[in-house]
Amino acid sequence: AILQQALDRNPAQLQAFSSWLFTVACCRACCRIAHTLERRRVMGDKHLESERVVIETYLQEHGLETTLNDAVNAVVKARPRDPYVQLGKALLKASDGADAVAAVAAREILGSSGRPALEVEIETQRGTFVGVASSGPYDDDADRHGGKGLLKARDAARAALPEVLRGRDVGDQTAVDAILAEALQDGRLPANAVAAASAACCVAGAAHADVAPHAYIAKLAGQSGGAPRLPLPVVRIVDGQQAGAGATGLHVAGISVAPASSSSLEEALDLCAAVHEKVPAACVAKNVPPPAFGRGGGYALVVSGDRAAKALEVVVEACRLAGADDKVALSLECGAHALVAKSDADDDDEKSPAYDVEAFAYGDASFSKSGAEMVEDYAALLAAFPVDTLEDPFAEHDVDAFVQLKERLDAAANGDASAGPPPKKRGPVGGDSTCAVQLVGAACCGDGDAVDAFDERKTLNTLNVTLAKGRTVSGAVALAAHARGRGWGLVVSSDGDDGDAFAAHLAVGLRAGQFRAGGLQGAEHAAKYNALLRLATGGQQVAWAGADFRTA
């Protein structure tokens, strides 16, 4: 009302006053906005300063700036085809937890013929890695896998391995194996879980070091100098010691061929494959029934009479048909421990047990021979066939038989007519002038103490090494070094019938002279020989054991 009266008296003056009032209001608003912006600027500067301090502290704490600069400089210097891959690896190595085990899993898997194996899987920042063990202890549940199930081992591994391995550095195989061996010793883990976990960590350690498993093992064994050496394959042709409905009567574990005269791994495996293919035709030529497939990758022969001699005749004929009769030597895997009754096998006395040579015949037949009689049998086979290797010819505690065989072979080598004819396969075995016949300890020679005992009596001269026998990768490396230190030859064998090829890398890493992975019937056996072929044809320089496999 007052403004209306003023407007009526002097409209121009009121308009000026209104303009002034509006200007004042705008100025006050601008001042408030400016004040607010200033406050925000000050607060923002403080926030930015605080954030800058946090970032600089973080960079210094982790050395990010230096690490990034070093990684980029290394990539620029190397100029790889894909710089991002190398940059990623370089940055991953800078992580304190890059080599640590993050998770562990265990499971029962199936090998050939449906037989179980234990698989352990570990996870790191680089991925997942597995190890496999086909050995016991088993469940002893006769209703499942004939007592060879591994569910108890799986459950024990699942319960204990995460605590044992999580956070462990896979780059320190010795430390990993020590903690695994401790868990085995105190009963937290069974032997097969320890072996599988050790192999998985070894494969992971190799991947983290950007090398192949064989190169990683070679470094552990102090064998990393020079080119990797490919071992001579010893390929199973005939499988024996098959029980039950598949019994063939052959009491030896198997007969294998070793083409030592071959100039390369590829040529050696070609010869073995050719011999394998000719076995059915050789059976026809020797009036032996058509062969079945054996459980170890070879053929199962139904033979009678002098079964070992008859089976050897078939193999020799297959070699002749394949054009390899003068290019291969035969290996007789005797497996004599399987012929001894359990009561005798558990006897620690150094006395000769009875060997039931009918143990794998179909039916309840039984015919036992003494250690002395087995010596005569082996001497006759060595004189008649080109066999240069006997593996496990007697039970471990049959000291007398081992000594008698040694004396018999020594006398024959020295031309003593009373010792009977000398071995047909003449000349030093594997280029070793001290070895006329290769006597291999597999089941009968399980540790360093056994090596020492046999070496003292000079009744064995070669050790068959498996991962299971060493318990861990470090244990296998140590056992191989122990035997080699005694002047023994070295054979590495695959523990089981699964498709895992770790044993091939173990053989190359240990620079073993020979490698056994069964026969060629079945992909699970061929996979291990194929792992060697990949090394032979992978473009890197490799050495070949060949004819001098005991000395190279």
Secondary structure, DSSP 4 states (H G I P E B T S, - for coil): -HHHHHHHH-HHHHHHHHHHHHHHHHHHHHHHHHHHHHHHHHHHHHHHHHHHHHHHHHHHHHTHHHHHHHHHHHHHHH--SSHHHHHHHHHHHT-TTTTB--EEEEEEEE-GGG-EEEEEEEEETTEEEEEEE--------TTSGGGT--HHHHHHHHHHHHHHHTT-BTT-HHHHHHHHHHHHHTTSS-HHHHHHHHHHHHHHHHHHTTS-HHHHHHHHTT--SSS-EEPEEEEEEEE----GGG-----SSEEEEE-TT-SSHHHHHHHHHHHHHTHHHHHHHTT-PPPEE-TTSSEEP---SSHHHHHHHHHHHHHHHTT-TTT-EEEEE--GGGGB-HHHHT--SSS---EETTTTSSSS---EE-HHHHHHHHHHHHHHS-EEEEES-S-TT-HHHHHHHHHHHHHHHTT-GGG-SPPSS-S-BTTBTT-SSEEEESTT--SHHHHHHHHHHT---EEEE-HHHHSSHHHHHHHHHHHHHTT-EEEEE--SSSS--HHHHHHHHTT-SEEE---SSSHHHHHHHHHHHHHHTSSS--EE-GGGTTT-
